[in-house]
Amino acid sequence: MFEVEVTLPLELKHRLKGFGEDISKPHEHSWNVTVTCCTKSLDKRGVSVDFMKLTEILNRLLEPLQGQLLNSHPPFDQIPPTAENIAVWVAEGIHKSYPNLVKGVTVGSAHEKARYLMYNH
């Protein structure tokens, strides 16, 4: 089994309700988003997942969110923009290009992170 990870930074603002006054106001985070893909085999180039393509897809997903207030961007205008919900959204977006290869997505900092795991292997 081969596991490939790609990590990109995500600079964001969000506000969350129900956690206390401090985070009900817009505040900033500098998080990393890590996508983990798994395959059982290599392609003819000797590659399990193309790092460049995976990075490009992840960047395309994250770019519109960079520096923005997530509460104003779909789907986070309808659901809380938590690290967990961001991880699910990224996993679903990557899954469209790499069906059944996404093992998980981790969102957060070195000391706080949430991981969404997809059990499709």
N, C-alpha and C positions, 0 to 999 in steps of 0.2 A: 504494500500500500504506500502510495506517495502522497505527501501532504505539502502543499504550497501555500505560503502566506504573502499577502501584499498589504502594506500599511501606508495610509496617507493621513495627513493632518486635517482636522476640521475645526475651524475657528467659528464659533457660533454664539448667538445670544438666544436665550429663551426665558420664559417665566413659567412657573409651575404652581398650581393651586393645591392646597391641602397639606402642605409641608411646613407651614409657618410663614411669617411675614417676610423674612429675608429673601426667599426665592419666589415670592409671588410678584416681585418686581423684576423687570428684565435684568439679567446678569449675563456675564460672558464666561465662556469656557474655551480652553485650548485642549481639544481631545484628539486622540488618534482613532482611526477606524481601521481595523484589521479584518481582512477577509481570508478565511481558510478554506481551501478546496482540497478534495481528496480524489485520487484516481487509483485504479488497480494496475494500470499499464501506462506505457510510454507510447507516444506517437512515433512516426518514422524518423523524426528529428531527434528522438531521445528525450522528449519533453513531456511532462505530465500535463501541465497547464502553462500556457504562454504568459509569462510575467508581464510582458509589455501590453498584451491585449487586456489582461485582467486589471492592470493599473489604469489603462485608458477607460475601461468601463466604470471602474470605481470613481475615477476623477470626473467623468461625465455626470455621475449621480450626485457627487458632493459639490461640484463647482457652483451650481445655483444657490447653494445654502451658505457658502463661505461668507462669514461676516454678517450674515442676515439674522433677523429675529425669526426663528423657526415657527413661532406661533402664527406667522402670516403666510406660510407656505404649505400647500397641500402635501401630504395628508395631515400635517401637524396643526392646521387650522381647525381640524375636527377631532384629533386625538392628542393627548398630552405629549409634548416633545421631550420625552425622557430618553435616557441612553438606551433603555430596553426597546422602546418603540422605534428609535432610529436604527438600531441593529436589525430589527425585523424588516423594516423598510429597505435597508441596504441589501439584506439577504434576498429578499424577493426581487429586487432590481437586478442583482447579479445572476440569480437563478434563471432569469429570462434569456440571458446569453449563454450561460453554462448550466443547462438543466442537469439536475442530480449530481452536481459536483461540489456544490457549496456545503461544507461541513458546518461552518459557523461564522458569525460576525461578532467581533468584540469592539465596543465603543467605550471610550473613557480615557483616563490618564493613567500614569504609572501606579497610583495608589487607590484609584477608584475606577472600576470598569464593570460593564455588563456584557454578558455573552449570550447570544441567541444561537442555539444549536438546531440544525436541521437533520432529522433522522431519516434520510432517504437512501442510505447505502445498503 
